Amino acid sequence: MADLTCPSCGAALPVRDPGLPYSTCAYCQTLVRRGEAGSLEAVGTVAVLPADVSPIQIGTVVNRDGIAATVVGRVRWGWTDGSWNEWFLRAADGRAFWLGEAMGMYMLTSEYPRVLGVPAIFNFVQGNPMARDCTVKADGKWLTATDIKEATCLGSEGDLPFPTLPGWTMTNVDFRNAAGDALSVQRDADGTTAWLGVWSDLAGLKPANLRQIEGWSIPRALA
């Protein structure tokens, strides 16, 4: 699919994933919704992303368990003690993944809605608090809630499945276990989703096309 043109400023609007409805213009921060028959609609303005040093960028490819997926978009989330990235990835077979990034660690997950019926998580779905240290079972794995945050969207880039306008907030709960399994449950005004996967360092993702950062050399094993 050819690049489009931002309806607000006229700049080129790359289409990285034609299956996703929203794109953020890199020049004027307009959030654009792509409709049927190629229609484009400016639906608001996204906040400018704060300065960030990350080796991941749009176009980075990660590999896990024989599956390669390419980064096509990013959301930046903030909370009282900091912020983190959520990178959206698409595999060649159409599968979608999120890559959470914070303090040099990564959580690669795919959607796992079955866990939403687990009593402790269903209680959260109903709008109730999640207890820290709550333990749940997902896909045969026991995981414990280790991190619960109220977060606000700080901005976005690239192609994404949902709008990222200022003021969007969510409650994020991360579960993990000693084996490196990960579960992320996120609740906002539109509902609750659950994503199951693994924790990893950068090398474990076998990445390609990393961002060049001044003063940092890509380790030989990742180059």
TORVOZA-322773 format. One record per residue (C-alpha): residue number from 0; residue in one letter; z, x, y. Coordinates in steps of 0.25 Angstrom, whole numbers. Layout:
+-----+-----+-------+-------+-------+
:   n : res :    pz :    px :    py :
+-----+-----+-------+-------+-------+
: NUM :   A :     Z :     X :     Y :
...
+-----+-----+-------+-------+-------+
This chain:
+-----+-----+-------+-------+-------+
:   n : res :    pz :    px :    py :
+-----+-----+-------+-------+-------+
:   0 :   M :     0 :     0 :     0 :
:   1 :   A :    -4 :     6 :    14 :
:   2 :   D :     6 :     8 :    25 :
:   3 :   L :     9 :    -3 :    34 :
:   4 :   T :    11 :    -3 :    49 :
:   5 :   C :    25 :    -7 :    55 :
:   6 :   P :    23 :   -20 :    63 :
:   7 :   S :    33 :   -15 :    73 :
:   8 :   C :    28 :    -1 :    77 :
:   9 :   G :    15 :     0 :    70 :
:  10 :   A :    19 :    13 :    62 :
:  11 :   A :    15 :    15 :    48 :
:  12 :   L :    24 :     8 :    38 :
:  13 :   P :    23 :    15 :    24 :
:  14 :   V :    23 :     6 :    12 :
:  15 :   R :    31 :    13 :     2 :
:  16 :   D :    34 :     1 :    -7 :
:  17 :   P :    25 :   -11 :    -5 :
:  18 :   G :    35 :   -19 :   -14 :
:  19 :   L :    46 :   -18 :    -3 :
:  20 :   P :    46 :   -28 :     9 :
:  21 :   Y :    52 :   -19 :    20 :
:  22 :   S :    49 :    -6 :    27 :
:  23 :   T :    55 :     1 :    38 :
:  24 :   C :    46 :     7 :    49 :
:  25 :   A :    50 :    22 :    50 :
:  26 :   Y :    45 :    22 :    65 :
:  27 :   C :    52 :     9 :    71 :
:  28 :   Q :    62 :     5 :    60 :
:  29 :   T :    55 :    -9 :    59 :
:  30 :   L :    59 :   -16 :    46 :
:  31 :   V :    46 :   -21 :    41 :
:  32 :   R :    44 :   -32 :    30 :
:  33 :   R :    31 :   -32 :    22 :
:  34 :   G :    26 :   -46 :    18 :
:  35 :   E :    15 :   -52 :    10 :
:  36 :   A :     1 :   -48 :    13 :
:  37 :   G :     5 :   -36 :    21 :
:  38 :   S :    13 :   -43 :    32 :
:  39 :   L :    23 :   -35 :    40 :
:  40 :   E :    35 :   -40 :    47 :
:  41 :   A :    45 :   -32 :    56 :
:  42 :   V :    59 :   -38 :    52 :
:  43 :   G :    68 :   -29 :    60 :
:  44 :   T :    72 :   -15 :    64 :
:  45 :   V :    79 :    -5 :    54 :
:  46 :   A :    89 :     4 :    60 :
:  47 :   V :    85 :    19 :    61 :
:  48 :   L :    90 :    26 :    49 :
:  49 :   P :   101 :    36 :    52 :
:  50 :   A :    99 :    51 :    50 :
:  51 :   D :   100 :    54 :    36 :
:  52 :   V :    98 :    66 :    27 :
:  53 :   S :    93 :    63 :    13 :
:  54 :   P :    83 :    70 :     4 :
:  55 :   I :    78 :    56 :     0 :
:  56 :   Q :    67 :    50 :     8 :
:  57 :   I :    56 :    39 :     7 :
:  58 :   G :    47 :    44 :    -4 :
:  59 :   T :    57 :    52 :   -12 :
:  60 :   V :    56 :    49 :   -27 :
:  61 :   V :    68 :    49 :   -36 :
:  62 :   N :    67 :    50 :   -51 :
:  63 :   R :    78 :    45 :   -61 :
:  64 :   D :    77 :    42 :   -76 :
:  65 :   G :    61 :    44 :   -75 :
:  66 :   I :    59 :    34 :   -64 :
:  67 :   A :    54 :    39 :   -51 :
:  68 :   A :    56 :    30 :   -38 :
:  69 :   T :    52 :    33 :   -24 :
:  70 :   V :    60 :    30 :   -11 :
:  71 :   V :    53 :    20 :    -2 :
:  72 :   G :    64 :    16 :     7 :
:  73 :   R :    79 :    18 :    12 :
:  74 :   V :    91 :    10 :    17 :
:  75 :   R :   102 :    18 :    24 :
:  76 :   W :   116 :    11 :    23 :
:  77 :   G :   128 :    14 :    31 :
:  78 :   W :   143 :    11 :    29 :
:  79 :   T :   156 :    15 :    35 :
:  80 :   D :   156 :    29 :    29 :
:  81 :   G :   142 :    33 :    29 :
:  82 :   S :   128 :    29 :    24 :
:  83 :   W :   118 :    30 :    13 :
:  84 :   N :   104 :    28 :     9 :
:  85 :   E :    98 :    19 :    -1 :
:  86 :   W :    83 :    23 :    -4 :
:  87 :   F :    74 :    12 :   -11 :
:  88 :   L :    65 :    18 :   -22 :
:  89 :   R :    53 :    12 :   -30 :
:  90 :   A :    49 :    17 :   -43 :
:  91 :   A :    34 :    17 :   -48 :
:  92 :   D :    37 :     5 :   -57 :
:  93 :   G :    43 :    -3 :   -46 :
:  94 :   R :    57 :    -1 :   -48 :
:  95 :   A :    66 :     0 :   -36 :
:  96 :   F :    78 :     9 :   -34 :
:  97 :   W :    88 :    12 :   -23 :
:  98 :   L :    93 :    26 :   -21 :
:  99 :   G :   106 :    27 :   -14 :
: 100 :   E :   109 :    40 :    -7 :
: 101 :   A :   123 :    45 :    -1 :
: 102 :   M :   129 :    58 :     0 :
: 103 :   G :   119 :    65 :    -9 :
: 104 :   M :   120 :    55 :   -21 :
: 105 :   Y :   110 :    45 :   -25 :
: 106 :   M :   111 :    32 :   -32 :
: 107 :   L :    98 :    27 :   -38 :
: 108 :   T :    98 :    13 :   -43 :
: 109 :   S :    89 :     1 :   -47 :
: 110 :   E :    93 :   -14 :   -46 :
: 111 :   Y :   102 :   -19 :   -56 :
: 112 :   P :   105 :   -34 :   -53 :
: 113 :   R :   112 :   -37 :   -66 :
: 114 :   V :   125 :   -31 :   -62 :
: 115 :   L :   126 :   -41 :   -51 :
: 116 :   G :   132 :   -50 :   -61 :
: 117 :   V :   143 :   -41 :   -65 :
: 118 :   P :   156 :   -49 :   -60 :
: 119 :   A :   161 :   -38 :   -51 :
: 120 :   I :   148 :   -36 :   -44 :
: 121 :   F :   145 :   -51 :   -44 :
: 122 :   N :   158 :   -53 :   -36 :
: 123 :   F :   152 :   -43 :   -26 :
: 124 :   V :   139 :   -51 :   -26 :
: 125 :   Q :   147 :   -63 :   -22 :
: 126 :   G :   152 :   -56 :   -10 :
: 127 :   N :   165 :   -50 :   -14 :
: 128 :   P :   170 :   -36 :   -13 :
: 129 :   M :   167 :   -26 :   -23 :
: 130 :   A :   179 :   -19 :   -28 :
: 131 :   R :   179 :    -3 :   -28 :
: 132 :   D :   180 :     3 :   -42 :
: 133 :   C :   174 :   -10 :   -48 :
: 134 :   T :   167 :    -7 :   -61 :
: 135 :   V :   155 :   -14 :   -66 :
: 136 :   K :   145 :   -13 :   -78 :
: 137 :   A :   130 :   -12 :   -75 :
: 138 :   D :   119 :    -8 :   -85 :
: 139 :   G :   130 :    -4 :   -95 :
: 140 :   K :   136 :     6 :   -85 :
: 141 :   W :   150 :     4 :   -79 :
: 142 :   L :   151 :     8 :   -64 :
: 143 :   T :   162 :     7 :   -53 :
: 144 :   A :   161 :     3 :   -39 :
: 145 :   T :   163 :    16 :   -31 :
: 146 :   D :   157 :    13 :   -17 :
: 147 :   I :   158 :     0 :    -9 :
: 148 :   K :   152 :     0 :     5 :
: 149 :   E :   148 :   -10 :    16 :
: 150 :   A :   134 :    -4 :    21 :
: 151 :   T :   125 :    -7 :    33 :
: 152 :   C :   110 :    -4 :    33 :
: 153 :   L :   107 :     8 :    42 :
: 154 :   G :    92 :     8 :    41 :
: 155 :   S :    80 :     9 :    32 :
: 156 :   E :    67 :    16 :    29 :
: 157 :   G :    55 :    14 :    20 :
: 158 :   D :    52 :     2 :    11 :
: 159 :   L :    64 :    -7 :     6 :
: 160 :   P :    66 :   -20 :    -1 :
: 161 :   F :    75 :   -27 :    10 :
: 162 :   P :    76 :   -27 :    25 :
: 163 :   T :    86 :   -16 :    31 :
: 164 :   L :    89 :   -22 :    45 :
: 165 :   P :   101 :   -18 :    53 :
: 166 :   G :   114 :   -25 :    49 :
: 167 :   W :   111 :   -26 :    34 :
: 168 :   T :   124 :   -23 :    27 :
: 169 :   M :   128 :   -23 :    12 :
: 170 :   T :   140 :   -19 :     3 :
: 171 :   N :   136 :    -8 :    -7 :
: 172 :   V :   144 :    -5 :   -20 :
: 173 :   D :   141 :     7 :   -28 :
: 174 :   F :   145 :     9 :   -42 :
: 175 :   R :   145 :    21 :   -51 :
: 176 :   N :   150 :    28 :   -63 :
: 177 :   A :   152 :    42 :   -69 :
: 178 :   A :   139 :    42 :   -76 :
: 179 :   G :   131 :    41 :   -63 :
: 180 :   D :   127 :    26 :   -64 :
: 181 :   A :   127 :    18 :   -50 :
: 182 :   L :   127 :     4 :   -46 :
: 183 :   S :   125 :    -1 :   -32 :
: 184 :   V :   128 :   -15 :   -28 :
: 185 :   Q :   124 :   -20 :   -14 :
: 186 :   R :   127 :   -33 :    -7 :
: 187 :   D :   122 :   -38 :     6 :
: 188 :   A :   119 :   -52 :    12 :
: 189 :   D :   107 :   -54 :     3 :
: 190 :   G :   114 :   -51 :   -10 :
: 191 :   T :   118 :   -40 :   -20 :
: 192 :   T :   110 :   -30 :   -27 :
: 193 :   A :   114 :   -20 :   -38 :
: 194 :   W :   108 :    -7 :   -41 :
: 195 :   L :   111 :     2 :   -53 :
: 196 :   G :   107 :    17 :   -56 :
: 197 :   V :   113 :    31 :   -55 :
: 198 :   W :   119 :    40 :   -45 :
: 199 :   S :   112 :    54 :   -44 :
: 200 :   D :   111 :    66 :   -36 :
: 201 :   L :    98 :    69 :   -29 :
: 202 :   A :    93 :    78 :   -41 :
: 203 :   G :    96 :    67 :   -51 :
: 204 :   L :    85 :    59 :   -44 :
: 205 :   K :    74 :    69 :   -46 :
: 206 :   P :    69 :    66 :   -32 :
: 207 :   A :    55 :    70 :   -26 :
: 208 :   N :    50 :    70 :   -11 :
: 209 :   L :    64 :    72 :    -5 :
: 210 :   R :    66 :    73 :    10 :
: 211 :   Q :    65 :    86 :    16 :
: 212 :   I :    78 :    89 :    24 :
: 213 :   E :    80 :   100 :    34 :
: 214 :   G :    90 :   110 :    29 :
: 215 :   W :    90 :   105 :    14 :
: 216 :   S :    81 :   110 :     3 :
: 217 :   I :    77 :   101 :    -8 :
: 218 :   P :    83 :   107 :   -21 :
: 219 :   R :    73 :   114 :   -29 :
: 220 :   A :    76 :   104 :   -41 :
: 221 :   L :    72 :    92 :   -32 :
: 222 :   A :    60 :    98 :   -25 :
+-----+-----+-------+-------+-------+
